[in-house]
Amino acid sequence: MARYNCEVKDANGEVLKTELEAPNLVELSNLLSGKGFTLIKASEVKEKSGFHLFGGSVKAKEMMIFTTQLSTLVGAAIPLVEAVGIMADQTSNPYFKQVLENVGRDLQSGVSFSVSIRKHPKVFNRIYCNMCEAGEAGGMLDQVLQRLANFAEADAEIRGKIKGALTMPVIQLVLALGGVIFLLVKIFPNFATMFKKMKVDLPKITEMMMMASDALINHYILCILGAIAIGVICFLAMKTKVGQRITALISLKAPVLGELTQKIAVSRFARTFCSLLGAGVPIMESLRITGSVMGNPILEEMIENMAIGVQQGNTLASTLKKVDVFPPMVKKMIEVGENSGNLDVMLSKAADFYDRDVKEALDGLTSAITPILTVVMGIIIGTIALSVFMPLFKMSSSMK
């Protein structure tokens, strides 16, 4: 509904100013007439959009805190419209505050919570909206919100673990690259000058290092532009459907990384599917939503095929038989859950198990990557050192 600043005249002829909500001006006029007022003038109140870089955003941690607190307020029998208003007052994110104020106005106008949050897909994703809709229909919105908070917390923990595992290797790679550039730009040119003066036949490895050093010193702008161009080309290639499928296939089949990716995929599938089913979302819709958030086109296609199989009357367990990503244990747990009517419980147990497995695998990967990168750094620096010492050895042997 739109909001209007109005000037109205009452039965005594006195002019009053107020702010009212109505679908349009005709309905506003009829509303006032029914209450004994005459509409003199009305102007629509425009929503304050403010300035937000790229439209504004809400961090995953903010959403987790908001969902937990909103669940607590609703569980304490505080009306939903008041609870949303309290959360809007508390948030320090101006974009999120504006979104919550809009949701609050919708609730005051009689719009349901799930319908209102669907207007803001940048903040509330499909999982959130569908679970809230099912929670409202079943009269258990506070429980659904708590499920969402637990889901967000578990997802954030896994994401944080992945970032933590990648942080040190990235830092080591940057330091290694910086060390190599320093050696080629500051140290190696002194030896290169000496080799040129002596006019001796240089090994191929030394010639290659001299060319690399010369390029970094005399053509550094071209080197920078070339590196940027390669990065942009790779980025654009990965955005294409073919590039996404190739990247997805590598991530699933690569040694060590593939096994870890599959474990993360199983954990995310079980956690998301379990949360949706537990909130009362139909199994077909739950499968399609789960597939859409996997972030891997091959896995999305697998889950879409599972949904088609279920739609044709097959059990979920039978559709999983052709899916190689899911290990036998998970397939068996889903089969037992279907037969016992506790599918969401079994999925929750599978998600907990694989969350722990992913954390252990990430710890192991971090421990393994550090010495591997150390060896790689040693090989690179050793190669540079070898390119310096080989001509020296050759010169000393010729002098003898």
C-alpha positions in Angstrom: 0.0 0.0 0.0 1.0 3.6 -0.6 1.3 6.2 2.1 -0.2 9.7 1.7 0.3 13.0 3.5 -3.3 14.3 3.7 -5.2 17.5 4.4 -8.8 16.6 5.4 -11.8 18.6 6.6 -14.0 17.3 9.4 -17.7 17.7 9.9 -17.1 21.1 11.7 -15.1 22.4 8.8 -11.8 22.2 10.6 -8.8 21.3 8.4 -6.5 18.6 9.8 -3.2 17.1 8.5 -2.5 13.3 8.8 -0.7 10.4 7.2 -2.7 7.4 6.0 -2.2 4.3 3.9 -4.4 3.2 1.0 -4.1 1.3 -2.3 -4.8 4.4 -4.3 -6.3 7.9 -4.1 -9.8 6.7 -4.8 -9.7 4.2 -1.9 -8.2 6.9 0.3 -11.1 9.3 -0.5 -13.7 6.6 0.1 -12.0 5.6 3.4 -12.2 9.2 4.7 -15.7 9.7 3.5 -16.8 6.7 5.4 -15.4 8.2 8.6 -17.1 11.6 8.0 -14.1 13.5 6.5 -13.6 15.2 3.2 -10.2 14.9 1.4 -8.8 18.2 0.4 -5.3 17.3 -0.8 -3.1 14.2 -0.7 0.5 13.6 -1.8 2.2 10.2 -1.8 5.1 9.7 0.6 8.1 8.4 -1.3 10.3 5.8 0.3 13.6 7.1 1.4 16.2 5.0 -0.5 19.3 6.8 0.8 22.6 6.1 -0.8 23.9 2.5 -0.6 26.9 1.2 -2.5 25.6 -1.3 -5.1 22.1 -1.1 -3.5 23.3 -2.1 0.0 23.8 -5.5 1.6 23.3 -7.5 4.7 26.1 -9.7 6.0 25.4 -13.4 6.9 26.3 -12.7 10.6 23.7 -9.8 10.7 21.0 -12.1 9.3 21.9 -14.8 11.8 21.7 -12.4 14.8 18.5 -10.9 13.4 16.8 -14.3 13.0 17.8 -15.5 16.5 16.6 -12.4 18.2 13.4 -12.3 16.1 12.7 -15.9 17.1 13.2 -15.1 20.7 10.8 -12.1 20.6 8.1 -14.0 18.7 8.5 -17.0 21.1 7.9 -14.5 24.0 4.5 -13.7 22.5 5.4 -10.3 21.3 3.4 -9.4 18.2 5.4 -9.9 15.0 4.9 -6.3 13.8 6.3 -5.0 17.1 9.2 -7.5 17.0 10.2 -6.4 13.5 10.0 -2.8 14.7 12.3 -3.5 17.6 14.8 -5.2 15.3 14.6 -2.2 12.9 15.5 0.1 15.8 18.4 -2.0 16.9 20.2 -2.6 13.6 23.1 -0.3 12.7 23.0 -1.2 9.0 21.0 1.6 7.3 20.1 -0.6 4.3 18.8 -3.4 6.6 17.0 -0.9 8.7 15.2 0.5 5.7 14.2 -3.1 4.6 12.9 -3.9 8.1 10.9 -0.7 8.2 9.3 -1.6 4.9 8.5 -5.1 6.2 7.0 -3.5 9.4 4.7 -1.2 7.3 3.6 -4.2 5.2 2.7 -6.1 8.4 0.7 -3.1 9.7 -1.2 -3.1 6.4 -2.2 -6.8 6.9 0.4 -8.3 4.6 1.8 -11.6 5.8 5.5 -11.8 6.9 6.5 -14.3 4.2 4.8 -12.2 1.4 6.5 -9.0 2.7 10.0 -10.5 2.9 9.7 -11.9 -0.6 9.8 -8.3 -1.8 13.5 -8.1 -0.7 15.2 -11.1 -2.3 18.7 -9.6 -1.8 18.2 -9.9 1.9 15.8 -12.9 2.3 16.7 -15.8 0.1 14.3 -18.6 -1.2 15.1 -20.9 1.8 14.2 -18.1 4.3 11.0 -17.1 2.5 9.7 -20.6 2.0 10.4 -21.7 5.5 8.7 -18.7 7.0 5.7 -19.2 4.7 5.4 -22.8 5.9 5.9 -21.7 9.5 3.1 -19.1 9.3 0.8 -21.7 7.7 1.5 -24.2 10.6 1.5 -21.6 13.4 5.1 -22.2 14.4 6.9 -19.2 13.0 9.1 -18.9 16.1 10.3 -22.5 15.8 11.0 -22.0 12.1 13.0 -18.9 12.8 15.0 -20.8 15.4 15.7 -23.5 12.7 16.8 -20.8 10.3 19.1 -19.3 13.0 20.6 -22.8 13.6 21.0 -23.3 9.9 22.7 -20.0 9.4 25.0 -20.6 12.4 26.1 -24.0 11.1 26.6 -22.7 7.5 28.6 -19.7 8.8 30.8 -22.0 10.9 31.7 -24.1 7.8 32.3 -21.1 5.7 34.5 -19.6 8.4 36.4 -22.8 8.6 37.0 -22.9 4.8 38.2 -19.2 4.8 40.5 -20.0 7.7 42.0 -23.0 5.9 42.6 -20.9 2.8 44.0 -17.8 4.5 47.5 -19.1 5.4 48.1 -20.7 2.0 47.1 -17.5 0.2 49.4 -15.5 2.5 52.3 -17.9 1.8 51.7 -17.8 -2.0 51.7 -14.0 -1.9 54.9 -13.9 0.1 56.5 -16.5 -2.2 55.5 -14.5 -5.3 56.8 -11.3 -3.6 60.1 -13.0 -2.8 60.6 -14.3 -6.3 59.9 -10.8 -7.8 62.4 -9.2 -5.3 65.1 -11.7 -6.3 64.5 -11.2 -10.0 64.3 -7.4 -9.8 66.9 -6.6 -7.1 69.4 -9.4 -6.8 69.6 -11.3 -10.1 70.4 -8.3 -12.3 73.8 -7.9 -10.6 74.8 -11.4 -11.6 73.2 -11.0 -15.1 75.5 -7.9 -15.7 78.5 -9.9 -14.7 77.6 -12.8 -16.9 77.2 -10.5 -19.9 80.6 -8.9 -19.4 82.3 -12.3 -19.2 80.7 -13.4 -22.5 80.4 -17.0 -21.6 77.8 -19.5 -22.9 75.0 -19.5 -20.4 72.8 -22.5 -19.4 69.2 -22.3 -20.7 67.8 -21.9 -17.2 70.0 -18.8 -16.7 68.9 -17.3 -20.0 65.3 -17.8 -19.0 65.8 -16.1 -15.7 67.6 -13.2 -17.4 64.6 -12.8 -19.8 62.2 -12.9 -16.8 64.3 -10.4 -14.9 64.6 -8.1 -17.9 60.8 -8.2 -18.5 60.0 -7.3 -14.9 62.4 -4.4 -14.9 62.0 -2.9 -18.4 58.5 -3.9 -19.3 56.8 -4.0 -15.9 53.7 -2.2 -17.3 53.2 -4.9 -19.9 53.7 -7.6 -17.2 51.0 -6.0 -15.0 48.6 -5.5 -17.9 49.2 -9.1 -19.0 48.5 -10.4 -15.5 45.3 -8.4 -15.3 44.2 -9.5 -18.8 44.8 -13.2 -17.8 42.8 -12.7 -14.6 39.9 -11.0 -16.4 39.8 -13.7 -19.2 39.8 -16.5 -16.5 37.0 -14.7 -14.6 34.9 -14.2 -17.7 35.4 -17.8 -18.8 34.3 -19.1 -15.4 31.1 -17.1 -15.7 30.1 -19.0 -18.9 28.1 -22.2 -18.6 30.9 -24.3 -20.1 33.4 -22.6 -17.7 31.2 -23.2 -14.7 30.7 -26.9 -15.6 34.5 -27.4 -16.1 35.2 -25.7 -12.8 32.5 -27.7 -11.0 33.9 -31.0 -12.5 37.5 -30.1 -11.4 36.3 -29.3 -7.9 34.5 -32.6 -7.6 37.2 -34.8 -9.2 40.5 -33.2 -8.3 42.7 -35.2 -5.8 42.2 -34.2 -2.2 40.1 -31.2 -3.1 37.4 -33.3 -4.8 36.8 -35.4 -1.7 36.6 -32.3 0.5 34.2 -30.6 -2.0 31.9 -33.7 -2.0 31.8 -33.7 1.8 30.9 -30.0 1.9 28.2 -30.7 -0.8 26.7 -33.6 1.3 26.7 -31.5 4.4 25.0 -28.5 2.7 22.4 -30.7 1.0 21.5 -32.5 4.2 21.4 -29.3 6.3 19.3 -27.3 3.8 16.9 -30.2 2.9 16.5 -31.0 6.6 15.6 -27.4 7.5 13.1 -27.1 4.7 11.4 -30.4 5.5 11.3 -29.7 9.2 9.6 -26.4 8.5 6.8 -28.1 6.6 7.9 -27.2 3.0 6.7 -29.9 0.5 9.4 -32.3 -0.5 9.4 -31.3 -4.2 9.8 -27.6 -3.4 12.5 -28.5 -0.8 14.5 -30.4 -3.4 14.3 -27.7 -6.0 15.3 -25.0 -3.4 18.2 -27.1 -2.1 19.5 -27.7 -5.6 19.4 -24.0 -6.3 21.7 -23.1 -3.4 24.4 -25.8 -4.0 26.6 -23.4 -6.0 27.7 -26.2 -8.4 25.8 -26.8 -11.7 26.6 -30.5 -11.7 25.2 -31.0 -8.3 22.2 -28.8 -9.1 21.5 -31.0 -12.1 21.7 -34.2 -10.0 19.3 -32.8 -7.4 16.9 -31.7 -10.2 16.9 -35.2 -11.5 16.2 -36.5 -8.0 13.2 -34.1 -7.9 11.9 -35.4 -11.2 12.3 -39.0 -9.9 10.3 -38.2 -6.8 7.6 -36.5 -8.9 7.3 -39.7 -11.0 6.5 -41.6 -7.8 9.9 -43.0 -6.9 11.3 -42.8 -3.3 14.0 -40.4 -2.5 16.4 -43.2 -1.6 15.9 -44.9 -5.0 16.7 -41.6 -6.8 20.0 -41.4 -4.9 21.3 -44.7 -6.2 22.7 -43.1 -9.3 24.2 -40.1 -7.5 27.9 -40.8 -6.9 28.5 -37.7 -4.8 26.5 -39.1 -1.9 28.3 -41.9 0.0 26.5 -45.2 0.9 26.0 -44.2 4.5 24.0 -41.1 3.6 21.9 -43.1 1.1 21.2 -45.7 3.8 20.3 -43.0 6.4 17.9 -41.4 4.0 16.3 -44.8 3.2 15.8 -45.5 6.9 14.4 -42.0 7.5 11.9 -42.4 4.7 10.7 -45.8 5.9 10.4 -44.6 9.5 8.8 -41.2 8.7 11.7 -39.3 10.3 13.6 -38.1 7.2 14.3 -34.7 8.6 15.8 -36.2 11.8 18.1 -38.6 9.8 19.1 -35.7 7.5 20.0 -33.6 10.6 22.2 -36.4 11.9 23.9 -36.8 8.5 24.5 -33.0 8.4 26.0 -33.0 11.9 28.3 -36.0 11.0 29.5 -34.4 7.8 30.0 -31.0 9.4 32.4 -32.6 11.8 34.0 -34.6 9.0 34.5 -31.4 6.9 36.1 -29.6 9.9 38.6 -32.5 10.4 39.3 -32.6 6.7 39.9 -28.8 6.6 42.3 -29.1 9.6 44.2 -31.9 7.8 44.3 -30.0 4.5 45.7 -26.9 6.3 48.4 -29.0 8.0 49.3 -30.6 4.6 49.3 -27.4 2.5 51.9 -25.6 4.7 54.8 -28.0 4.1 53.8 -28.5 0.5 54.0 -24.7 -0.1 57.3 -24.5 1.8 58.7 -27.2 -0.6 57.4 -25.3 -3.6 58.9 -22.0 -2.4 62.2 -23.9 -1.8 62.1 -25.3 -5.4 61.4 -21.8 -6.9 64.1 -20.1 -4.9 66.5 -23.0 -5.5 65.9 -22.7 -9.3 66.9 -19.0 -9.2 70.0 -19.9 -7.1 70.9 -22.7 -9.6 70.6 -20.3 -12.5 73.2 -18.1 -10.8 75.6 -20.8 -9.6 75.7 -22.9 -12.8 77.5 -20.3 -14.9 79.9 -19.7 -12.0 80.7 -23.4 -11.8 81.1 -23.5 -15.5 83.5 -20.5 -15.4 85.6 -21.9 -12.6 85.9 -25.3 -14.4 87.0 -23.6 -17.6 89.7 -21.6 -15.7 91.2 -24.8 -14.4 
